[in-house]
Amino acid sequence: MRRTPRNRAALLAAALLATLLPVGAAVAQTPSGPPGGHGDRDCARTRHPLDARGRQVLAIARQAQQDLKLKAVLLRVDDGGREVVTDALGESMTGVPAEPDMHFRAGSVAFAHIGTTLLRLVEQGRVDLDATVEPWLPEVPRANEITLRMLANNTSGLHDYVTDPEFEAELLADPFRAWTPDELLAFPFAHDFWYTPGTNWSYSHANYLLLERALERITGQRIDRLVEEQVTGPLGLRNTQNNFTPEIPAPVLHAFTSDRGLYEESTFWNPSWTTGPGAVITSTVCDMARSARGIGSGELISRRSYRTLLDPGTVGLGVPTAKCPADICLKQTEAKHFGLGVIVANGWLLQNPSFTGYAAIQAYLPSKRLSIAVSATKTPDTAEGNMAQVVAERIAAALAPEHPLQP
């Protein structure tokens, strides 16, 4: 059955609708081990006998794979930085078992890294969070009103090109197309703003595309190198890296999708549309669990910056207006809102990319120092939406029942 364009647009922004948000950056070193092999000794199935919690988590994942009709499920759960369980279920491709160290597209996990990069640059006195972007982005409409904070917390009022029907039609017609930032920005720039910058909330991939461009011009560094210097390097994310082509480092978790009306492999569809060059990342579940803890605990930033990470001024926004409908200006509450590059949901800090057959989530609960990372791929019978998040929600319900991932 072929999906309608509007349904497809909703799917492309599935992460937004699933827990508030969405997609897209960081660099690190290449994976260790032999080319094409499984050589990452830091991301292997749990070697020691599983304790009761580890067995429980693995049983939940197995049941979820069956219930949700998933092709593969990769997972890593840590407690206080200590491994609870690492495993992989199902197949990457027919006859090729899934392995924990397989690489996959991590989409909007990059936004969490860029958000913390921005806060570190503020602490270093290199940028002002509330400076307008006009000196660095004069080509942007209303640049004299939009600040770096507004780009980072999605309060600029710019439309999201991902849900633009014209963009969607072009993307589905040629999923291997390499998009330039200017081609992507032409879609939101063709529309009036949803609202006066800074007065409401709405998700737009254009915000982070522009934030990345601004940080490059401010610092004189490519965004991949800047994020590596500020975040992925200090956190030791050796298997999280930017790619300027559709390449995915081996070993690869393959993806499949029915987005174009037939079930087909989408592993090497071009991800250039997800965000700006230098911010299109791949990762592993082990790196994402470490990323979840590093970002979610505020390990790299001050307490003051951490408070901004948790609420950069978004709580209370998201008010529908005559120009901005309720499914665009989504209500931002204490229980669920967009922070600075992260989603805050009932005490959890997370990112949940979902696009072109890949679904993933990294989530951290500071009160219990609990990290969950899941990646999932689809069969022809998998429902729409981020199924990795559904798996993580079930795990969270067992390990932290008072803090559901979906409040």
N, C-alpha and C positions, 0 to 999 in steps of 0.2 A: 504494500500500500504506500503510495507516495504522500508525504506530508505536505500540507499547505505551507506557503512561504511564511505566514505569520507563526505557525507552529514551529517551523524551523528556526525562526528568529528567537522564539522563546527558548528553544533547546540550546542555541548558541550561547545564550546568557543564563544557562541553567543554574550556574553557581550563584548568580545574583538572586534568582527566584527561590533557590533551595534554602539559603540561610541568610539572605540579604544580598548577596553579591554575585561576582564571577571569579577573568582570565589572566597570561604571560610571562628573570634576568639575574643572572649572576654568573660569575666565572670561577673556576677553580682549576685544579690540575686534572689530567686525564686519569681514568681509573687505573688502579694497579693490576698487575697480573698479565698473562699472555694475551696477545691480540685475539679477540673473538672468543676467549675462554672465560671461565668463571674463576677469577683470580683475586676478588676482593675478600680477603679473609675477615674484614671487619663487618661484612654483610652476608653472613651465611646462616643457614638454619641453626637454631639454638642447639649448641653442642651438649650442654649439661641437661640432665633430666629436668623436665618441666615441673614446677611446683603446681599447687592447686589452681592458682590464678592463671598461670600459663596454659594449663590444660583447658581451663574454662574459656579463655580467649580463643584458643585454637578451635575448640568445639563450636563456638559462636560463629567463627569465620567459615568453617566448613558448612554449617547449616545455612548461613547467609548465601554462600556460593550456590548452594542447591536451590534455595528459595527464590533467589533473584536471577537465576539462570545465567550466571557469570562464566565467562571463559577462563579468566584468571583472577586471583586475588593475591596480592603481595601485602604483607603486614609486618609492622614492627611496633611493639608497645614497650615503653620504658617507665620505670617508677623511680623518680629521683636520680635519673641518669643511668640507672641500672636496668639491664635488659630483663624484661618479663618473658617475651617470646618474639622470635623472628621466624617467619616461614613464608612459603609460597604454595598456592594451591592451583590446580588446573594446568592449562597449557598456554604457552605463548603463541604457538602455531600448532596445527595438527601434528601430533607425534613429537612435539618439542615441549618438554615439561617447563613450567614456569619456575624460575629460581629467584631467591630474594635479592640478588645483586643485579638484576636486570634493570636497565635504564629506560625511562619513559619521559614523556613531555610533562613538565611540572607547571606550565602556565602561570597563573597568578601568584604562585609561591614567590615569584620574582618581586611582586609588589610589596610583600612583607619585607624582603631584603632591602628594597629601595626606600621604603618608609623609614626603616631603622638607619639606613645610610644618611638620609636627610636629617634625622635627629642628631646623628653624630657630627655632621657638618655644622649644624647649628651650635653644638657644644664647642666645637673647635673654632667658632667665630668666623667661619668661612661663608655662611649664608644667614639670612634673616628669614625666619619662617613666615613672617607677615609682610615681606617685601613684595611689591607687585612685580610681575614677570616682564613688564614692558622693556627694561634694558636688555633683556636676553631673548625675548620672544616678541619683537615688535610686529611680526606678521600675524599675530593672533588677535582676533577681534576682542575688543574690550580689555586688552592687555594691561591697561592702566588701572583696571579694577580687580583683576584676578591675581591672587597671591600664590606663593608656593604652597601654603597651607591648604588653600582651596583645591589645588590640583591633587594634593595628597589625600585629602579627606572627602573628595567628590562633592564639593559644594560650588563648583564653578558655574554650573548651569549649562554646560556644553552637552549637546546630544551625544548618544552612544552610537558609533557607526556600526557596531555589531548587530544591532536590532533594526538597522535601516534596511527596508525591503530592497532598495536598489543595490546596496552592498551585498546583501544576502544572495541575490540573483547572480551577481558576478562571481561570488565566491563558489557557489555550488556549480556554476558552469565550468569552472576551471580551478579545482582545488590544489593544483600544483603551481599556480601563479605566484610569483614573487612580488609582494606589495611594497611600495615605498611609503614612508611616513606621510609625504605630501599627498599621495593618492588616498590614503586612509583619512587624513584630516579634511579632505575636500568634502566628505559627507557631512560631518557635523558643522563645518563652516558654511554649508549651504542652507542651514536652518537658523532661525532666530533662537536665542537662548531660552531655555525653559523658564528662567527667572533671573533676577538681578544677582550677579555673583556674590556668594557668601550668605544668601538669605534662605536657602532651602537645601535639600539633599537629593541627588539622583546619580546613579552609577553611570560612568562613561569610561570606556577604555581610552578615549582621547585624552583624559586627564593624565594618565600615567605615561602615555606616549609623549605628551608635552613636558611633563615633569622630568623625564629622562633627558629630553633635549635641553631643557634649561640647566640641569645639573652638569651636563657635558660642557655647555658654554660658560658656565660660572667657574668650573674647576679646571677646564682645559684638558680633562681626561675623558676617554671613552667610558661609557656607562658600565661596560663589563669589567674594565680594570678598576674603576672606582668602587664598585660593589665588592669586588674581590678584596680590595685593600681594606674596606671598611667593615665588611660583614662575613662573606663566605670564607675568606682566608682565616680571620680570627676564630671563627667557629669550627674550622677544620673540615669544611664540606668539600672533600677531595673529589667527590663524584657528582657535584652539582656544577654545571658549566653552561655557558652561552654557546650557541652555534649560529653562525651567520648563514648556514644553509640548512636544508631539512635533515641533515645528518643527525643520527643518534649514536652515541658511543656504544660499542659492543660490551657486554651482551645486551641485546635489545628485547624489550617486551613489545610484541607486535600488537597493533590495535585494529579493530574492525568496527564498521558503523553501517547503519541503514539510513544515514542522513539524506542520501540522494534517491531514496526509494528502493534500493537494492542493497543487500548485505555484501560489503566489499572491504578489502583491506585499505586502511587509511594511515598506516604507520608513517609513510613518508610524504603525506600531503604537506604542502608548504605552510609552516606556522608563522610566516612573516607578518600576517595580519593581526596576530594576538597582541603585539606591543612593538616598541621600537627596536631597531637593530642594536645588538649588544645586550638585549634583555630577554631573549628567547631561550629558555633554559630546559635542560633535561636533568633528571636527578634519580635517586634510588630511595626506597622506603627508609633505609637506615639514615641517609643524609637528611631526609625530611623529618624524621623523629628528632634528630639533633637540631635541625633548624627550628622545629616547633618549640623545643625547650629554650634554645638560645634567644629567639625572638620573643617568645611568650613570657619568659622570666625577666626580660629586660637586662640580660647579662651584659650587653655591650653599651648600655646607656645609663645615665643618671636617674635617680628617683623622679626628679622633675620631668625629665624627658619621658620616662615610663608613664607618668600620669597623662602626658599628652598623647602617647601611643594609645592608651586606653580610651581617651575621649578628647579628640582635638577640636571639640566644639560641635559635634554632630548630634549628640543626644538632645531630643526635643525637636529636631528638624524633620523633614520629610512630610510636609503638609501639602495635600493636593490643592491645586488652584485651577482657575479656569483654563490656564495654559498648560498646566502640568498634571496629568491624571494620576490616580492613586497607585497604578502599577508602575509608574515612573518615579514619582516623588514618594518613595516608600518611607513609612514612619520609622524613625530612629528612637528607640526606647533604651532605658537602662539595661533591660534584659537582652536586647538584641540591637546592635548598631555597628556601623562601620567606624573603626578607629583610624589610625594612621598606617594604612597598608595592610591592616588585618581586620577580620570580623570578630567582634566581641559578642559571644552568645552564652548567656547564663553562666558567666565566669570563665568560659573557655576562650582562648585566642586562637583563631584558625584562619586558614586559607583553603579553598576547595575548588581547584581548577577542574573544568569538565568541558571537553571539546574534541571533535573529530575522532570519537571512539575511545579517547583516554578519559579516565576519571580518577581523581586522587583527593586526598585531604591530609593536612597536617594540623594537629590540634594539641593544645597544651592547657592544662588546668593548674594554675599557680597554687591554689589552695591545697592540692594533693600532689603537686610536682609530677603530674601524670602526662606522658606524651603518647599520642596515637598517630601513626602514619599508615595509610592504606592506599593502594593503587588497584584499580579494577578495570577489566576489559569486558567486552560484550559478546554475547552470542546473538543469533538472529531473533531470539525470543526475549532478550533483555528489555525491560521497560525503559522509557525515556527518563532522564534525570541523572544525577550524580549518585551512582550505586556505591561508590567507595564511601561516600558520606553515610549512606544507610548502614553499611557494615560498621563504620566507626560509631555510629549512634548506638548500635546494639552492644558494642564493646563498652562504650561509656556507660550505658544503662546498667551493665553488670558491675563495673568497677567503681563508678561514682553515681549511684542512682539519684542522689540529691541534686546532681548537676547534669541534666540531660543536654545533649548537644543541640537539640531543638526545643527551646523553652516554649 
